[in-house]
Amino acid sequence: MADRIQNILKKIAEWWKKFTSRQKALIISAVSVVAIALIILGVVATRPDKMTLVTATDATQAQSIKDLLDGDSIKYSQSEDGMTFTIDKKDEADATILLGQNGIYSNGYTGTKSDEEYGISNVVDGSFTTTEADKQRKETYFIQKQMEKYLKTLSNVKDAQINLSIPDDDGTLAAKQEESSASVMLDLSDSMSDDQAAAIAKFVATGLGNKTTSNITIIDTDDNILFSGGDESTSGGIASSNLSAQQKKEKYVESKVKKILSQNTTGDAVYDNVQVAANLDMNFDDSEIKSWTYSVADGQDQGYLDSQTTENSSSTGSSGGEPGTGSNSDVNSYVTTNNGTTSSESEKTTSNYLPNETYTNTKSAAGKVDNSNSTITITAYNDVIYDEDQMKAAGQLKKQTFDQFVAKNSGMKATQVSNNLIQAVSNATGIPTSNITINAYDVPQFHYSTGGRTWVDWLEIILALLIFALLGFVAFRSLRGKKEEEQTEEVSVDTLLRQQQQDEQLEDIGYNEKSEARQLIEKFVDEKPEAAANLLRNWLNEDWGE
């Protein structure tokens, strides 16, 4: 190896000697310029880009920024006054987040760089040219961004976009009574229930100061309506709420049935797989019943006296003549006595009695289940395992192959369901047994024999052995070739050593003055050492053979 290196260096030296002094100077200058250019390019390319991170408002804030950057091992440089901090461009994100977490905004940031952090200062700050309409628009934008920020904190919401429409407050009563509207679009990472969508609508409505959610619409990025803009008092809101309540109730009933038939703490389930479909008759009508019941106290034939009114009247009079003018034709000139005088008296009493009274006001609960009209359908599957080895051992195949048995028995078979099982479902759900339907099936599961090997298995084994044999043969040939090369190299070394000993004995060859033949031999040895070694080996073999 050292000889080869020396040969290479010698060739380089000979190549360099071919040039004149001027050519050598030009080559050195060109190489130096290229090297310097590459160094400058590398320094410029690897030099980090600098940027101004933040300018502190006072010395206290500057010290806080310095401590934060030092604590997070972010490299920085300060201006002469120590108020401006400059960092590498690649550290901008980490430094901005670090300062933002501690209430310090980079580059004088107050919300203009990111809409999510739109600050209240952007709403209240203004100039002489800022109008009231501008302030209202800023306030609307602030509310919008705050709601988006809160919605993004939900576990299944990746992103949220809200568009608000708030009526202008012109001081009139109509403007104050008009509710704001909001359209919300959510980017979901998981499904969202109706209850959660309704809760979001309530949240948005409350933030806008609305009394209802009738002006709130929520959709997702797949154009699915999550909340259609309704309140509990509207028909749409009632229908959605009722449907959700019924689905939850049905799922609850179905889970109870599955727990009875297919889930068991001991691992001994009645069926391996159970599918349940419940159809509950639920009444969501709000009904109110008022009833009064009257009774008389014991020992009385009427109720308690509430009030009594008595009226008395009397009158007196005398009998007169015959009606008409005939009886008054003769006028008496003397005084007549009074006779035929009449008088009358009357009395009227009115009594009001109070019987015992019972008042009952009954309000039916919405969503009550009518079990008598509800139905439930159950489909149960039981796995029946047929093992080929066990069937052969028990003699169950009866002169037929297992494949023939599989072809004849591959279909499901309906089985009888005991009345006790139907009664158990009825007791768990409250639904009458006449409204419960259970369909049970045996599902065959065939397990082929694993004890013996087929011709396919043996073929795979033979192919694997052949592959391993070929790999072993190739590896063996490779190792054998390497050994032969090593042996050849050892022989050449011995030959060279013998040649060195022989050269030492050749005193007639001068070392100070080299003959032309010796120079040719040395050149041949330097250029083709392997050929020279083989030649010496042949000579030695011939000498030893003699």
C-alpha positions as CSV (number, residue, x, y, z in Angstrom):
1,M,0.0,0.0,0.0
2,A,2.9,2.4,0.9
3,D,4.5,1.6,-2.5
4,R,1.4,2.5,-4.4
5,I,1.2,5.8,-2.5
6,Q,4.8,6.6,-3.3
7,N,4.1,5.8,-7.0
8,I,1.2,8.1,-7.1
9,L,3.2,10.9,-5.5
10,K,6.0,10.3,-7.9
11,K,3.7,10.5,-10.9
12,I,2.2,13.7,-9.6
13,A,5.6,15.2,-9.1
14,E,6.6,14.2,-12.7
15,W,3.4,15.7,-14.0
16,W,4.1,19.0,-12.1
17,K,7.6,19.2,-13.4
18,K,6.3,19.3,-17.0
19,F,4.9,22.9,-16.4
20,T,7.0,26.0,-16.6
21,S,7.3,28.5,-13.7
22,R,4.7,30.8,-15.3
23,Q,2.3,28.0,-15.8
24,K,2.7,26.8,-12.2
25,A,2.0,30.4,-11.0
26,L,-1.2,30.6,-13.1
27,I,-2.4,27.2,-11.8
28,I,-1.7,28.2,-8.2
29,S,-3.5,31.5,-8.7
30,A,-6.5,29.9,-10.3
31,V,-6.8,27.3,-7.6
32,S,-6.5,29.9,-4.9
33,V,-9.2,32.1,-6.4
34,V,-11.6,29.1,-6.8
35,A,-10.9,28.0,-3.2
36,I,-11.4,31.5,-1.8
37,A,-14.7,31.9,-3.8
38,L,-15.9,28.5,-2.5
39,I,-15.1,29.5,1.1
40,I,-16.9,32.9,0.7
41,L,-19.9,31.1,-0.9
42,G,-20.1,28.6,1.9
43,V,-19.9,31.3,4.5
44,V,-22.7,33.3,2.9
45,A,-24.9,30.3,2.3
46,T,-24.6,29.0,5.8
47,R,-24.9,32.4,7.5
48,P,-28.3,32.5,9.2
49,D,-30.8,35.2,8.3
50,K,-31.3,37.8,11.0
51,M,-34.6,39.5,11.9
52,T,-35.8,42.0,14.5
53,L,-37.9,40.1,17.0
54,V,-39.2,42.7,19.3
55,T,-38.4,46.2,20.6
56,A,-39.0,46.5,24.4
57,T,-41.1,49.3,25.8
58,D,-38.9,49.7,28.9
59,A,-35.9,48.2,30.7
60,T,-38.1,45.9,32.8
61,Q,-39.7,44.3,29.7
62,A,-36.2,44.1,28.0
63,Q,-34.9,42.1,31.0
64,S,-38.0,39.8,30.9
65,I,-37.4,39.2,27.2
66,K,-33.7,38.5,27.8
67,D,-34.5,36.0,30.6
68,L,-37.1,34.2,28.4
69,L,-34.7,33.8,25.4
70,D,-31.9,32.7,27.6
71,G,-34.1,30.2,29.4
72,D,-35.2,28.7,26.1
73,S,-31.7,28.7,24.6
74,I,-32.6,31.0,21.7
75,K,-29.6,32.9,20.3
76,Y,-30.1,36.6,20.0
77,S,-28.3,39.9,19.8
78,Q,-29.3,43.3,21.4
79,S,-28.9,46.8,20.1
80,E,-26.7,49.3,21.7
81,D,-29.5,50.6,24.0
82,G,-30.5,47.0,24.8
83,M,-34.1,47.5,23.8
84,T,-34.2,45.8,20.4
85,F,-33.7,42.0,20.1
86,T,-32.5,40.4,16.9
87,I,-32.6,36.6,16.3
88,D,-32.1,34.0,13.6
89,K,-34.9,33.8,11.1
90,K,-35.3,30.1,11.8
91,D,-36.1,30.7,15.4
92,E,-38.9,33.2,14.7
93,A,-41.7,30.8,15.4
94,D,-40.3,29.5,18.7
95,A,-39.5,33.0,19.9
96,T,-42.8,34.5,18.9
97,I,-44.7,31.7,20.7
98,L,-42.5,32.0,23.8
99,L,-43.1,35.7,24.1
100,G,-46.8,35.4,23.3
101,Q,-47.2,32.9,26.1
102,N,-45.8,35.5,28.5
103,G,-47.9,38.4,27.2
104,I,-45.2,40.0,25.0
105,Y,-46.0,40.5,21.4
106,S,-43.2,40.5,18.9
107,N,-42.7,43.3,16.4
108,G,-45.2,45.4,18.2
109,Y,-47.9,42.8,17.5
110,T,-51.3,43.6,18.8
111,G,-53.5,41.3,16.8
112,T,-52.9,42.5,13.2
113,K,-50.7,39.6,12.3
114,S,-53.0,36.8,13.4
115,D,-56.8,37.3,13.5
116,E,-57.1,34.7,16.2
117,E,-55.5,37.1,18.7
118,Y,-57.4,40.2,17.7
119,G,-57.2,42.2,20.9
120,I,-59.8,44.4,22.5
121,S,-57.3,47.3,22.0
122,N,-58.1,47.1,18.3
123,V,-61.7,47.9,19.2
124,V,-61.4,50.7,21.7
125,D,-58.4,52.4,20.1
126,G,-59.3,55.0,17.5
127,S,-58.6,58.4,16.0
128,F,-60.5,61.5,15.3
129,T,-61.5,60.0,11.9
130,T,-62.9,56.9,13.4
131,T,-66.7,56.9,13.1
132,E,-69.3,55.0,15.3
133,A,-69.9,52.6,12.4
134,D,-66.2,51.8,12.3
135,K,-66.3,51.0,16.0
136,Q,-69.3,48.8,15.6
137,R,-67.6,46.9,12.8
138,K,-64.5,46.4,14.9
139,E,-66.6,45.2,17.8
140,T,-68.3,42.7,15.5
141,Y,-65.0,41.4,14.3
142,F,-63.7,41.1,17.8
143,I,-66.7,39.1,18.9
144,Q,-66.4,36.9,15.8
145,K,-62.7,36.1,16.5
146,Q,-63.3,35.4,20.1
147,M,-66.0,32.9,19.3
148,E,-63.8,31.2,16.8
149,K,-61.1,31.0,19.3
150,Y,-63.3,29.3,21.9
151,L,-64.9,26.9,19.4
152,K,-61.4,25.7,18.3
153,T,-60.8,24.5,21.9
154,L,-63.4,21.8,21.5
155,S,-62.0,18.3,21.2
156,N,-63.6,17.5,17.9
157,V,-63.3,20.9,16.2
158,K,-60.1,21.5,14.2
159,D,-61.1,24.9,12.8
160,A,-64.1,27.3,13.0
161,Q,-65.2,30.2,10.9
162,I,-68.0,32.5,12.0
163,N,-69.8,35.2,10.1
164,L,-71.9,37.6,12.2
165,S,-74.6,40.0,11.2
166,I,-75.4,42.4,14.0
167,P,-78.1,45.0,13.4
168,D,-77.0,48.7,13.6
169,D,-77.9,50.2,16.9
170,D,-79.5,53.5,15.8
171,G,-81.3,54.0,19.1
172,T,-84.7,52.9,18.0
173,L,-86.8,50.3,19.7
174,A,-87.1,48.1,16.6
175,A,-83.3,48.0,16.3
176,K,-83.0,46.9,20.0
177,Q,-85.6,44.1,19.6
178,E,-84.0,42.8,16.3
179,E,-81.8,39.8,17.0
180,S,-78.4,39.2,15.5
181,S,-77.7,36.2,13.2
182,A,-74.7,34.0,12.9
183,S,-73.5,31.3,10.4
184,V,-70.9,28.9,11.7
185,M,-68.8,26.5,9.6
186,L,-66.8,23.8,11.5
187,D,-64.0,21.6,10.4
188,L,-64.5,18.5,12.5
189,S,-62.1,15.8,13.4
190,D,-64.8,13.5,14.7
191,S,-68.6,13.3,14.5
192,M,-70.8,15.8,16.4
193,S,-74.0,15.0,18.1
194,D,-77.2,17.0,17.8
195,D,-76.9,17.9,21.5
196,Q,-73.4,19.3,21.0
197,A,-74.5,21.3,18.0
198,A,-77.4,22.7,19.9
199,A,-75.1,23.6,22.8
200,I,-72.8,25.5,20.3
201,A,-75.8,27.3,19.0
202,K,-76.8,28.3,22.5
203,F,-73.3,29.5,23.1
204,V,-73.3,31.7,20.0
205,A,-76.7,33.1,20.7
206,T,-75.8,34.0,24.2
207,G,-72.6,35.7,23.0
208,L,-74.7,37.8,20.6
209,G,-77.3,38.6,23.3
210,N,-80.1,36.7,21.4
211,K,-82.9,35.2,23.4
212,T,-83.4,32.3,20.9
213,T,-81.3,30.3,18.5
214,S,-83.6,30.8,15.6
215,N,-81.0,32.9,13.7
216,I,-78.1,30.5,14.2
217,T,-77.0,28.0,11.5
218,I,-74.2,25.5,11.9
219,I,-72.7,23.4,9.1
220,D,-69.5,21.4,8.7
221,T,-67.0,21.5,5.9
222,D,-68.8,18.6,4.2
223,D,-72.0,20.7,3.8
224,N,-73.8,18.8,6.5
225,I,-76.3,20.8,8.5
226,L,-75.5,20.4,12.2
227,F,-78.0,22.9,13.5
228,S,-80.8,24.3,11.3
229,G,-81.5,27.4,13.2
230,G,-84.3,26.6,15.6
231,D,-85.4,26.9,19.2
232,E,-87.2,24.6,21.5
233,S,-90.4,26.5,20.9
234,T,-90.2,26.2,17.1
235,S,-91.5,23.2,15.2
236,G,-88.1,22.4,13.7
237,G,-86.4,22.5,17.0
238,I,-89.0,20.3,18.6
239,A,-88.8,17.7,15.9
240,S,-85.0,17.6,16.1
241,S,-85.1,17.3,19.8
242,N,-87.8,14.7,19.9
243,L,-86.0,12.6,17.2
244,S,-82.7,12.7,19.2
245,A,-84.5,11.7,22.4
246,Q,-86.2,8.8,20.7
247,Q,-83.0,7.5,19.2
248,K,-81.2,7.7,22.6
249,K,-84.0,5.8,24.2
250,E,-84.0,3.1,21.6
251,K,-80.3,2.7,21.8
252,Y,-80.6,2.4,25.6
253,V,-83.2,-0.4,25.2
254,E,-81.1,-2.2,22.5
255,S,-78.0,-2.1,24.7
256,K,-80.0,-3.7,27.6
257,V,-81.1,-6.5,25.3
258,K,-77.6,-7.1,24.0
259,K,-76.4,-7.3,27.6
260,I,-78.8,-10.0,28.3
261,L,-78.2,-12.1,25.2
262,S,-74.6,-11.6,24.2
263,Q,-72.7,-10.1,27.1
264,N,-71.9,-12.0,30.2
265,T,-69.3,-11.4,32.9
266,T,-68.6,-15.2,33.1
267,G,-68.0,-15.4,29.4
268,D,-70.9,-17.8,28.8
269,A,-73.1,-15.7,26.5
270,V,-76.4,-17.1,25.1
271,Y,-75.5,-16.1,21.6
272,D,-72.3,-15.1,19.9
273,N,-73.7,-12.2,17.9
274,V,-77.0,-10.3,18.5
275,Q,-78.6,-7.6,16.3
276,V,-81.4,-5.6,18.0
277,A,-83.9,-3.1,16.5
278,A,-86.3,-1.4,18.8
279,N,-89.3,0.6,17.7
280,L,-90.6,2.6,20.7
281,D,-93.9,4.4,20.6
282,M,-93.1,7.7,22.4
283,N,-95.6,10.5,23.0
284,F,-94.1,13.9,23.0
285,D,-97.4,15.8,23.3
286,D,-97.6,18.2,26.3
287,S,-101.0,17.4,28.0
288,E,-102.5,18.9,31.2
289,I,-105.5,17.4,33.0
290,K,-107.4,19.3,35.6
291,S,-110.1,17.6,37.8
292,W,-112.2,18.6,40.8
293,T,-113.8,16.1,43.2
294,Y,-116.6,17.2,45.6
295,S,-117.7,15.3,48.7
296,V,-119.9,15.8,51.9
297,A,-118.5,15.5,55.3
298,D,-119.4,12.5,57.3
299,G,-122.7,12.8,59.3
300,Q,-124.0,15.8,57.2
301,D,-126.5,15.9,54.4
302,Q,-125.0,19.2,53.1
303,G,-121.7,20.9,53.1
304,Y,-120.4,23.7,55.3
305,L,-122.4,27.0,55.2
306,D,-120.4,29.5,53.2
307,S,-122.9,32.4,53.1
308,Q,-126.6,33.1,53.9
309,T,-128.9,36.0,52.8
310,T,-132.3,36.8,54.3
311,E,-134.9,39.2,52.7
312,N,-138.1,40.5,54.6
313,S,-141.0,42.6,53.1
314,S,-144.4,43.8,54.4
315,S,-147.4,45.8,52.8
316,T,-150.9,47.2,53.8
317,G,-154.0,48.4,51.7
318,S,-157.8,48.9,51.6
319,S,-160.6,47.7,49.3
320,G,-161.7,50.3,46.8
321,G,-164.8,50.7,44.7
322,E,-165.5,49.2,41.5
323,P,-162.9,50.0,39.0
324,G,-163.9,52.6,36.5
325,T,-165.7,55.9,36.6
326,G,-169.2,54.6,37.5
327,S,-168.6,54.2,41.1
328,N,-167.4,57.8,41.5
329,S,-170.4,59.5,40.1
330,D,-171.9,60.6,43.4
331,V,-169.6,62.5,45.6
332,N,-170.3,62.1,49.3
333,S,-170.2,65.2,51.4
334,Y,-169.5,63.4,54.6
335,V,-166.6,61.5,56.0
336,T,-166.7,57.8,55.5
337,T,-165.1,55.2,57.8
338,N,-162.1,53.0,56.7
339,N,-163.0,49.4,56.2
340,G,-161.6,46.5,54.1
341,T,-157.9,47.2,55.0
342,T,-155.3,44.4,54.0
343,S,-151.7,43.8,55.0
344,S,-149.0,41.2,53.9
345,E,-145.4,40.1,55.0
346,S,-142.8,37.9,53.3
347,E,-139.3,36.4,54.1
348,K,-136.7,34.9,51.7
349,T,-133.5,33.1,52.9
350,T,-130.6,32.1,50.5
351,S,-127.9,29.8,51.8
352,N,-124.6,28.8,50.1
353,Y,-122.9,25.6,51.2
354,L,-119.3,24.4,50.6
355,P,-118.8,20.7,50.0
356,N,-115.3,19.0,50.3
357,E,-113.3,19.7,47.1
358,T,-110.2,18.0,45.7
359,Y,-108.4,19.7,42.8
360,T,-105.9,17.6,40.7
361,N,-103.7,19.1,37.9
362,T,-101.8,16.4,36.0
363,K,-99.1,17.2,33.4
364,S,-97.9,14.3,31.2
365,A,-94.2,14.1,30.8
366,A,-93.0,14.6,27.2
367,G,-91.4,11.5,25.6
368,K,-93.2,8.9,27.6
369,V,-92.9,5.4,26.1
370,D,-96.1,3.4,25.5
371,N,-94.8,-0.1,25.9
372,S,-98.0,-1.7,24.8
373,N,-97.6,-0.3,21.3
374,S,-93.8,-0.6,21.2
375,T,-92.1,-3.5,19.4
376,I,-88.6,-5.0,19.3
377,T,-87.0,-7.4,16.8
378,I,-83.9,-9.5,17.7
379,T,-81.8,-11.5,15.3
380,A,-79.3,-13.8,17.2
381,Y,-76.5,-15.9,15.7
382,N,-74.8,-18.8,17.4
383,D,-71.5,-20.1,16.0
384,V,-71.4,-23.9,15.6
385,I,-67.8,-25.2,15.1
386,Y,-67.1,-28.3,13.0
387,D,-63.5,-29.5,13.4
388,E,-62.3,-32.0,10.8
389,D,-59.9,-33.8,13.2
390,Q,-62.5,-34.2,15.9
391,M,-65.1,-35.4,13.4
392,K,-62.8,-38.0,12.0
393,A,-61.9,-39.2,15.4
394,A,-65.6,-39.5,16.4
395,G,-66.5,-41.1,13.1
396,Q,-69.0,-38.4,12.2
397,L,-68.1,-38.0,8.5
398,K,-69.5,-41.4,7.5
399,K,-67.7,-42.2,4.3
400,Q,-67.6,-38.6,3.1
401,T,-64.9,-36.1,2.9
402,F,-64.8,-33.0,5.0
403,D,-65.3,-30.9,1.8
404,Q,-68.4,-32.8,1.0
405,F,-69.7,-32.2,4.5
406,V,-69.0,-28.5,4.2
407,A,-70.9,-28.3,0.9
408,K,-73.9,-29.9,2.5
409,N,-74.0,-27.9,5.7
410,S,-72.7,-24.5,4.8
411,G,-76.0,-22.7,5.2
412,M,-77.4,-21.2,8.4
413,K,-80.1,-23.1,10.2
414,A,-83.0,-21.5,12.2
415,T,-83.4,-22.6,15.8
416,Q,-86.1,-22.5,18.3
417,V,-86.1,-19.8,21.0
418,S,-87.4,-20.6,24.4
419,N,-90.2,-18.7,26.0
420,N,-88.1,-18.0,29.0
421,L,-85.7,-16.0,26.9
422,I,-88.6,-13.9,25.4
423,Q,-89.9,-13.3,28.9
424,A,-86.4,-12.2,30.1
425,V,-86.3,-9.6,27.3
426,S,-89.8,-8.5,28.2
427,N,-88.9,-8.0,31.9
428,A,-85.8,-6.0,30.9
429,T,-87.6,-3.7,28.5
430,G,-91.2,-3.6,29.7
431,I,-92.5,-4.5,26.3
432,P,-95.1,-7.3,26.2
433,T,-94.0,-10.7,25.0
434,S,-96.5,-10.5,22.1
435,N,-94.5,-7.5,20.7
436,I,-91.1,-9.3,20.9
437,T,-89.7,-11.2,17.9
438,I,-86.6,-13.2,18.2
439,N,-85.0,-15.0,15.2
440,A,-82.2,-17.3,16.1
441,Y,-79.8,-19.0,13.7
442,D,-76.9,-21.5,13.9
443,V,-73.9,-20.3,11.8
444,P,-71.5,-23.1,10.8
445,Q,-67.8,-22.5,11.3
446,F,-65.6,-25.1,9.6
447,H,-62.0,-25.8,10.9
448,Y,-60.0,-27.9,8.5
449,S,-57.5,-30.5,9.7
450,T,-54.0,-29.2,10.7
451,G,-52.5,-32.5,11.7
452,G,-51.5,-34.0,8.3
453,R,-49.7,-32.4,5.4
454,T,-51.0,-32.3,1.8
455,W,-48.9,-32.5,-1.4
456,V,-49.1,-28.7,-1.5
457,D,-47.3,-28.5,1.9
458,W,-44.6,-31.0,0.8
459,L,-44.1,-29.1,-2.4
460,E,-43.5,-25.9,-0.5
461,I,-41.0,-27.6,1.8
462,I,-39.1,-29.1,-1.2
463,L,-38.9,-25.7,-2.9
464,A,-37.7,-24.1,0.3
465,L,-34.9,-26.7,0.7
466,L,-33.8,-26.2,-2.9
467,I,-33.6,-22.5,-2.4
468,F,-31.5,-22.9,0.8
469,A,-29.2,-25.4,-1.0
470,L,-28.6,-23.0,-3.9
471,L,-27.8,-20.2,-1.4
472,G,-25.4,-22.4,0.4
473,F,-23.7,-23.5,-2.8
474,V,-23.2,-19.8,-3.9
475,A,-21.8,-18.9,-0.4
476,F,-19.4,-21.9,-0.5
477,R,-18.1,-20.9,-3.9
478,S,-17.6,-17.4,-2.8
479,L,-15.6,-18.4,0.3
480,R,-13.5,-20.8,-1.8
481,G,-12.6,-18.1,-4.3
482,K,-11.5,-15.8,-1.5
483,K,-9.3,-18.5,0.0
484,E,-7.5,-19.1,-3.3
485,E,-6.8,-15.4,-3.6
486,E,-5.4,-15.3,-0.1
487,Q,-3.2,-18.3,-0.9
488,T,-1.9,-16.6,-4.1
489,E,-1.1,-13.5,-2.1
490,E,0.9,-15.5,0.5
491,V,3.0,-17.2,-2.2
492,S,3.8,-13.9,-3.8
493,V,5.0,-12.5,-0.5
494,D,7.3,-15.5,0.1
495,T,8.6,-15.1,-3.4
496,L,9.4,-11.5,-2.8
497,L,11.2,-12.3,0.4
498,R,13.3,-14.9,-1.3
499,Q,14.0,-12.5,-4.1
500,Q,15.2,-10.0,-1.5
501,Q,17.6,-12.6,0.0
502,Q,18.8,-13.4,-3.5
503,D,19.4,-9.8,-4.3
504,E,21.4,-9.3,-1.2
505,Q,23.7,-12.2,-2.3
506,L,24.2,-10.5,-5.7
507,E,27.2,-8.4,-4.8
508,D,28.2,-8.0,-8.4
509,I,25.4,-5.5,-9.0
510,G,26.4,-2.0,-8.0
511,Y,24.0,0.1,-5.9
512,N,25.7,3.4,-6.5
513,E,25.8,3.1,-10.2
514,K,22.7,1.6,-11.8
515,S,23.0,-0.2,-15.0
516,E,20.5,0.2,-17.8
517,A,19.3,-3.3,-17.3
518,R,18.7,-2.7,-13.6
519,Q,16.8,0.4,-14.3
520,L,14.5,-1.4,-16.7
521,I,14.0,-4.2,-14.1
522,E,13.1,-1.6,-11.4
523,K,10.7,0.2,-13.7
524,F,9.1,-3.1,-14.6
525,V,8.7,-4.0,-10.9
526,D,7.2,-0.6,-10.1
527,E,4.7,-0.6,-12.9
528,K,3.7,-4.3,-12.8
529,P,4.5,-5.7,-9.4
530,E,2.2,-8.6,-9.8
531,A,3.7,-9.7,-13.1
532,A,7.2,-9.4,-11.6
533,A,6.1,-11.5,-8.6
534,N,4.7,-14.2,-10.9
535,L,7.9,-14.2,-13.0
536,L,10.1,-14.6,-10.0
537,R,7.8,-17.4,-8.7
538,N,8.2,-19.3,-12.0
539,W,12.0,-18.9,-11.8
540,L,12.2,-20.1,-8.3
541,N,9.9,-23.1,-9.1
542,E,12.1,-24.0,-12.0
543,D,15.3,-23.7,-9.8
544,W,13.8,-25.8,-7.1
545,G,12.4,-28.3,-9.5
546,E,15.9,-28.9,-10.8
